[in-house]
Amino acid sequence: MINQKKNYINLTIIFVFFIIQLVRLPIKVQAIPNISINLKTPVHEEVINDKEIKIDGEIESISKLKSVYVYINDEKIGQAKLDKIEFKENIYKSKLEYNKDISSFKDGIYNLRILAIDQQDNKEEKEISIKIKRDQEEVWDNR
Protein backbone atom coordinates (compact mmCIF):
# COMPACT_ATOMS: atom_id res chain seq x y z
CA MET A 1 0.00 0.00 0.00
CA ILE A 2 2.82 2.38 0.85
CA ASN A 3 4.52 1.57 -2.45
CA GLN A 4 1.32 2.38 -4.33
CA LYS A 5 1.10 5.77 -2.61
CA LYS A 6 4.77 6.49 -3.42
CA ASN A 7 4.22 5.52 -7.04
CA TYR A 8 1.10 7.70 -7.20
CA ILE A 9 2.96 10.66 -5.68
CA ASN A 10 5.92 10.13 -8.04
CA LEU A 11 3.63 9.96 -11.08
CA THR A 12 1.79 13.07 -9.91
CA ILE A 13 5.05 14.99 -9.49
CA ILE A 14 6.27 13.89 -12.93
CA PHE A 15 2.93 14.86 -14.47
CA VAL A 16 3.02 18.31 -12.82
CA PHE A 17 6.57 18.97 -14.08
CA PHE A 18 5.55 17.80 -17.55
CA ILE A 19 2.60 20.22 -17.60
CA ILE A 20 4.82 23.06 -16.36
CA GLN A 21 7.28 22.39 -19.20
CA LEU A 22 4.46 22.40 -21.76
CA VAL A 23 3.21 25.73 -20.50
CA ARG A 24 6.69 27.22 -20.78
CA LEU A 25 7.09 26.23 -24.45
CA PRO A 26 6.72 29.15 -26.82
CA ILE A 27 3.61 28.82 -28.92
CA LYS A 28 3.40 30.69 -32.18
CA VAL A 29 -0.07 31.66 -33.21
CA GLN A 30 -0.72 33.40 -36.48
CA ALA A 31 -3.98 35.27 -36.76
CA ILE A 32 -5.97 34.61 -39.88
CA PRO A 33 -7.46 37.82 -41.24
CA ASN A 34 -11.24 37.90 -41.41
CA ILE A 35 -11.13 39.66 -44.78
CA SER A 36 -8.52 39.66 -47.55
CA ILE A 37 -8.67 42.06 -50.52
CA ASN A 38 -6.78 40.99 -53.65
CA LEU A 39 -6.65 43.64 -56.39
CA LYS A 40 -5.82 42.57 -59.94
CA THR A 41 -6.26 46.05 -61.39
CA PRO A 42 -5.25 48.71 -60.87
CA VAL A 43 -1.89 47.84 -59.37
CA HIS A 44 0.13 50.06 -57.03
CA GLU A 45 1.53 53.14 -58.81
CA GLU A 46 -0.30 52.33 -62.04
CA VAL A 47 -0.73 55.17 -64.54
CA ILE A 48 -4.34 55.61 -65.63
CA ASN A 49 -4.80 57.56 -68.84
CA ASP A 50 -8.47 56.77 -69.32
CA LYS A 51 -11.55 58.71 -68.26
CA GLU A 52 -12.72 55.72 -66.24
CA ILE A 53 -11.13 53.69 -63.48
CA LYS A 54 -11.75 49.96 -63.65
CA ILE A 55 -11.26 48.04 -60.42
CA ASP A 56 -11.05 44.27 -60.64
CA GLY A 57 -10.20 41.76 -57.95
CA GLU A 58 -11.45 39.31 -55.38
CA ILE A 59 -12.33 39.55 -51.71
CA GLU A 60 -12.11 36.54 -49.41
CA SER A 61 -13.83 36.58 -46.03
CA ILE A 62 -14.77 34.26 -43.20
CA SER A 63 -18.17 35.91 -42.88
CA LYS A 64 -20.36 37.05 -45.77
CA LEU A 65 -19.59 40.59 -46.95
CA LYS A 66 -22.04 43.36 -46.20
CA SER A 67 -20.55 46.21 -48.23
CA VAL A 68 -17.49 47.36 -50.15
CA TYR A 69 -16.71 51.08 -50.50
CA VAL A 70 -14.28 52.78 -52.87
CA TYR A 71 -12.43 55.97 -51.92
CA ILE A 72 -10.07 58.29 -53.75
CA ASN A 73 -8.07 60.53 -51.40
CA ASP A 74 -10.45 59.70 -48.51
CA GLU A 75 -13.50 60.81 -50.51
CA LYS A 76 -16.05 58.05 -51.05
CA ILE A 77 -16.66 57.71 -54.78
CA GLY A 78 -19.00 54.75 -54.62
CA GLN A 79 -19.98 51.33 -53.43
CA ALA A 80 -18.96 48.21 -55.32
CA LYS A 81 -21.53 45.57 -56.16
CA LEU A 82 -20.93 42.15 -54.67
CA ASP A 83 -21.43 39.68 -57.48
CA LYS A 84 -20.52 36.06 -57.99
CA ILE A 85 -20.23 35.02 -54.35
CA GLU A 86 -18.84 31.53 -53.83
CA PHE A 87 -18.61 29.65 -50.51
CA LYS A 88 -15.84 27.07 -50.49
CA GLU A 89 -13.77 25.58 -47.66
CA ASN A 90 -15.43 27.90 -45.09
CA ILE A 91 -14.40 31.01 -47.06
CA TYR A 92 -16.62 33.39 -49.00
CA LYS A 93 -15.07 34.53 -52.27
CA SER A 94 -16.63 37.60 -53.84
CA LYS A 95 -15.79 39.07 -57.24
CA LEU A 96 -14.83 42.73 -56.96
CA GLU A 97 -15.72 44.83 -59.99
CA TYR A 98 -16.21 48.57 -59.98
CA ASN A 99 -16.06 51.19 -62.74
CA LYS A 100 -16.19 54.94 -62.17
CA ASP A 101 -15.94 57.99 -64.40
CA ILE A 102 -12.90 59.95 -63.23
CA SER A 103 -12.85 62.55 -66.00
CA SER A 104 -13.40 65.29 -63.39
CA PHE A 105 -10.13 64.37 -61.62
CA LYS A 106 -7.07 66.38 -62.61
CA ASP A 107 -3.80 64.73 -63.53
CA GLY A 108 -1.87 63.74 -60.44
CA ILE A 109 -1.18 61.08 -57.84
CA TYR A 110 -4.12 59.79 -55.81
CA ASN A 111 -4.69 57.23 -53.06
CA LEU A 112 -7.22 54.56 -54.00
CA ARG A 113 -8.70 52.76 -51.01
CA ILE A 114 -11.04 49.77 -50.91
CA LEU A 115 -12.92 49.21 -47.63
CA ALA A 116 -14.67 45.86 -47.14
CA ILE A 117 -17.06 45.22 -44.24
CA ASP A 118 -18.51 41.82 -43.42
CA GLN A 119 -21.79 41.01 -41.67
CA GLN A 120 -20.03 40.91 -38.29
CA ASP A 121 -18.67 44.44 -38.90
CA ASN A 122 -15.08 43.25 -39.36
CA LYS A 123 -13.26 45.68 -41.65
CA GLU A 124 -10.31 45.44 -44.00
CA GLU A 125 -8.75 48.09 -46.20
CA LYS A 126 -6.50 47.93 -49.21
CA GLU A 127 -4.82 51.18 -50.25
CA ILE A 128 -2.66 51.82 -53.30
CA SER A 129 -1.38 54.87 -55.15
CA ILE A 130 -2.50 55.57 -58.68
CA LYS A 131 -1.43 58.25 -61.12
CA ILE A 132 -3.95 59.89 -63.41
CA LYS A 133 -2.28 61.27 -66.53
CA ARG A 134 -4.41 62.24 -69.50
CA ASP A 135 -2.53 65.27 -70.79
CA GLN A 136 -1.81 63.59 -74.11
CA GLU A 137 -2.97 65.65 -77.06
CA GLU A 138 -5.50 64.11 -79.36
CA VAL A 139 -4.37 63.87 -82.97
CA TRP A 140 -7.05 64.21 -85.63
CA ASP A 141 -6.61 62.58 -88.99
CA ASN A 142 -8.12 64.93 -91.61
CA ARG A 143 -7.69 62.92 -94.77
C-alpha positions as CSV (number, residue, x, y, z in Angstrom):
1,M,0.0,0.0,0.0
2,I,2.8,2.4,0.9
3,N,4.5,1.6,-2.5
4,Q,1.3,2.4,-4.3
5,K,1.1,5.8,-2.6
6,K,4.8,6.5,-3.4
7,N,4.2,5.5,-7.0
8,Y,1.1,7.7,-7.2
9,I,3.0,10.7,-5.7
10,N,5.9,10.1,-8.0
11,L,3.6,10.0,-11.1
12,T,1.8,13.1,-9.9
13,I,5.1,15.0,-9.5
14,I,6.3,13.9,-12.9
15,F,2.9,14.9,-14.5
16,V,3.0,18.3,-12.8
17,F,6.6,19.0,-14.1
18,F,5.6,17.8,-17.5
19,I,2.6,20.2,-17.6
20,I,4.8,23.1,-16.4
21,Q,7.3,22.4,-19.2
22,L,4.5,22.4,-21.8
23,V,3.2,25.7,-20.5
24,R,6.7,27.2,-20.8
25,L,7.1,26.2,-24.4
26,P,6.7,29.1,-26.8
27,I,3.6,28.8,-28.9
28,K,3.4,30.7,-32.2
29,V,-0.1,31.7,-33.2
30,Q,-0.7,33.4,-36.5
31,A,-4.0,35.3,-36.8
32,I,-6.0,34.6,-39.9
33,P,-7.5,37.8,-41.2
34,N,-11.2,37.9,-41.4
35,I,-11.1,39.7,-44.8
36,S,-8.5,39.7,-47.5
37,I,-8.7,42.1,-50.5
38,N,-6.8,41.0,-53.6
39,L,-6.6,43.6,-56.4
40,K,-5.8,42.6,-59.9
41,T,-6.3,46.0,-61.4
42,P,-5.3,48.7,-60.9
43,V,-1.9,47.8,-59.4
44,H,0.1,50.1,-57.0
45,E,1.5,53.1,-58.8
46,E,-0.3,52.3,-62.0
47,V,-0.7,55.2,-64.5
48,I,-4.3,55.6,-65.6
49,N,-4.8,57.6,-68.8
50,D,-8.5,56.8,-69.3
51,K,-11.6,58.7,-68.3
52,E,-12.7,55.7,-66.2
53,I,-11.1,53.7,-63.5
54,K,-11.8,50.0,-63.7
55,I,-11.3,48.0,-60.4
56,D,-11.0,44.3,-60.6
57,G,-10.2,41.8,-57.9
58,E,-11.4,39.3,-55.4
59,I,-12.3,39.6,-51.7
60,E,-12.1,36.5,-49.4
61,S,-13.8,36.6,-46.0
62,I,-14.8,34.3,-43.2
63,S,-18.2,35.9,-42.9
64,K,-20.4,37.1,-45.8
65,L,-19.6,40.6,-46.9
66,K,-22.0,43.4,-46.2
67,S,-20.5,46.2,-48.2
68,V,-17.5,47.4,-50.2
69,Y,-16.7,51.1,-50.5
70,V,-14.3,52.8,-52.9
71,Y,-12.4,56.0,-51.9
72,I,-10.1,58.3,-53.7
73,N,-8.1,60.5,-51.4
74,D,-10.4,59.7,-48.5
75,E,-13.5,60.8,-50.5
76,K,-16.0,58.1,-51.1
77,I,-16.7,57.7,-54.8
78,G,-19.0,54.8,-54.6
79,Q,-20.0,51.3,-53.4
80,A,-19.0,48.2,-55.3
81,K,-21.5,45.6,-56.2
82,L,-20.9,42.2,-54.7
83,D,-21.4,39.7,-57.5
84,K,-20.5,36.1,-58.0
85,I,-20.2,35.0,-54.3
86,E,-18.8,31.5,-53.8
87,F,-18.6,29.6,-50.5
88,K,-15.8,27.1,-50.5
89,E,-13.8,25.6,-47.7
90,N,-15.4,27.9,-45.1
91,I,-14.4,31.0,-47.1
92,Y,-16.6,33.4,-49.0
93,K,-15.1,34.5,-52.3
94,S,-16.6,37.6,-53.8
95,K,-15.8,39.1,-57.2
96,L,-14.8,42.7,-57.0
97,E,-15.7,44.8,-60.0
98,Y,-16.2,48.6,-60.0
99,N,-16.1,51.2,-62.7
100,K,-16.2,54.9,-62.2
101,D,-15.9,58.0,-64.4
102,I,-12.9,60.0,-63.2
103,S,-12.8,62.6,-66.0
104,S,-13.4,65.3,-63.4
105,F,-10.1,64.4,-61.6
106,K,-7.1,66.4,-62.6
107,D,-3.8,64.7,-63.5
108,G,-1.9,63.7,-60.4
109,I,-1.2,61.1,-57.8
110,Y,-4.1,59.8,-55.8
111,N,-4.7,57.2,-53.1
112,L,-7.2,54.6,-54.0
113,R,-8.7,52.8,-51.0
114,I,-11.0,49.8,-50.9
115,L,-12.9,49.2,-47.6
116,A,-14.7,45.9,-47.1
117,I,-17.1,45.2,-44.2
118,D,-18.5,41.8,-43.4
119,Q,-21.8,41.0,-41.7
120,Q,-20.0,40.9,-38.3
121,D,-18.7,44.4,-38.9
122,N,-15.1,43.3,-39.4
123,K,-13.3,45.7,-41.6
124,E,-10.3,45.4,-44.0
125,E,-8.8,48.1,-46.2
126,K,-6.5,47.9,-49.2
127,E,-4.8,51.2,-50.2
128,I,-2.7,51.8,-53.3
129,S,-1.4,54.9,-55.1
130,I,-2.5,55.6,-58.7
131,K,-1.4,58.2,-61.1
132,I,-4.0,59.9,-63.4
133,K,-2.3,61.3,-66.5
134,R,-4.4,62.2,-69.5
135,D,-2.5,65.3,-70.8
136,Q,-1.8,63.6,-74.1
137,E,-3.0,65.7,-77.1
138,E,-5.5,64.1,-79.4
139,V,-4.4,63.9,-83.0
140,W,-7.0,64.2,-85.6
141,D,-6.6,62.6,-89.0
142,N,-8.1,64.9,-91.6
143,R,-7.7,62.9,-94.8
